[in-house]
Amino acid sequence: MVHAIRIHQHGGPETLKWDAVDVPAPTQGQIRVKHHAVGLNYIDTYQRSGLYKLPSLPAVLGMEGAGQVTAVGPGVTEFKVGDRIAYANPMGSYA
């Protein structure tokens, strides 16, 4: 089972919840990553508190990660299963 640390409401650290989540197969141009490390940044506290608006709740915080590609979607040519990757900026690394 895949888990993510999500918030369902804005507030302090007590709003962080360890949730089971469904991760669908990657679609066109997407990859799936098993995280080995994620960045923890002060901006995460602003998003959690509601100071910086999130698109919707519940939300998975975190904007940096590193890990291994576990699946690739159609049209992906730059990566293959097993590749090690790192990224910055897309939301959701607390998964």
C-alpha positions as CSV (number, residue, x, y, z in Angstrom):
1,M,0.0,0.0,0.0
2,V,1.3,3.5,-0.9
3,H,1.1,6.2,1.8
4,A,1.4,9.9,1.8
5,I,1.6,12.6,4.4
6,R,-1.4,14.8,3.7
7,I,-3.3,17.7,5.1
8,H,-7.1,17.8,5.1
9,Q,-7.3,21.3,6.7
10,H,-5.0,24.2,7.3
11,G,-3.3,24.5,10.7
12,G,-0.2,23.4,12.7
13,P,1.8,20.2,12.5
14,E,-1.1,18.2,14.0
15,T,-2.9,18.5,10.7
16,L,-0.3,16.2,9.0
17,K,-1.8,12.8,8.5
18,W,-0.3,9.5,7.3
19,D,-2.9,8.4,4.7
20,A,-3.2,5.4,2.4
21,V,-3.5,6.7,-1.1
22,D,-4.3,5.3,-4.5
23,V,-1.6,5.9,-7.1
24,P,-3.0,5.3,-10.6
25,A,-0.8,4.1,-13.5
26,P,1.1,7.0,-15.2
27,T,-0.7,8.6,-18.1
28,Q,0.7,10.3,-21.2
29,G,4.1,11.9,-20.4
30,Q,4.1,10.9,-16.7
31,I,6.4,8.7,-14.6
32,R,5.8,7.1,-11.2
33,V,8.6,7.5,-8.6
34,K,9.4,5.6,-5.4
35,H,10.8,8.3,-3.1
36,H,14.1,7.6,-1.3
37,A,14.5,11.2,0.0
38,V,12.3,14.3,0.1
39,G,13.0,17.9,0.9
40,L,11.5,19.6,3.9
41,N,11.3,23.4,3.5
42,Y,9.9,26.3,5.3
43,I,7.5,27.0,2.5
44,D,5.7,23.8,3.5
45,T,4.7,25.4,6.8
46,Y,3.2,28.4,4.9
47,Q,1.2,26.0,2.7
48,R,0.1,24.0,5.7
49,S,-1.0,27.1,7.6
50,G,-3.0,28.4,4.6
51,L,-0.8,31.5,4.2
52,Y,0.1,30.2,0.7
53,K,-2.9,28.9,-1.0
54,L,-3.0,25.3,-2.3
55,P,-5.2,24.2,-5.3
56,S,-7.3,21.9,-3.2
57,L,-7.5,19.8,0.0
58,P,-6.6,17.2,0.9
59,A,-3.1,18.0,-0.3
60,V,0.3,16.3,-0.3
61,L,3.0,18.9,0.6
62,G,6.6,18.9,-0.5
63,M,8.3,20.2,-3.7
64,E,11.5,18.2,-4.0
65,G,12.3,14.6,-4.1
66,A,14.7,11.9,-5.2
67,G,14.1,8.3,-5.9
68,Q,13.7,5.6,-8.5
69,V,11.4,5.3,-11.5
70,T,8.9,2.5,-11.0
71,A,6.7,3.0,-14.1
72,V,6.5,5.1,-17.2
73,G,3.5,6.3,-19.1
74,P,2.9,6.4,-22.9
75,G,5.2,8.8,-24.7
76,V,7.9,8.9,-22.1
77,T,11.3,8.4,-23.8
78,E,13.7,10.2,-21.4
79,F,13.3,7.7,-18.5
80,K,12.9,4.0,-18.0
81,V,12.0,1.8,-15.0
82,G,14.9,1.7,-12.6
83,D,16.4,5.1,-13.4
84,R,17.4,7.2,-10.5
85,I,15.9,10.7,-10.6
86,A,15.7,13.9,-8.6
87,Y,13.3,16.8,-9.1
88,A,12.2,20.2,-7.8
89,N,8.9,22.1,-7.9
90,P,6.0,19.8,-8.6
91,M,3.9,19.3,-5.5
92,G,3.6,16.0,-3.7
93,S,6.9,14.7,-2.6
94,Y,5.6,13.8,0.9
95,A,4.4,10.5,-0.7
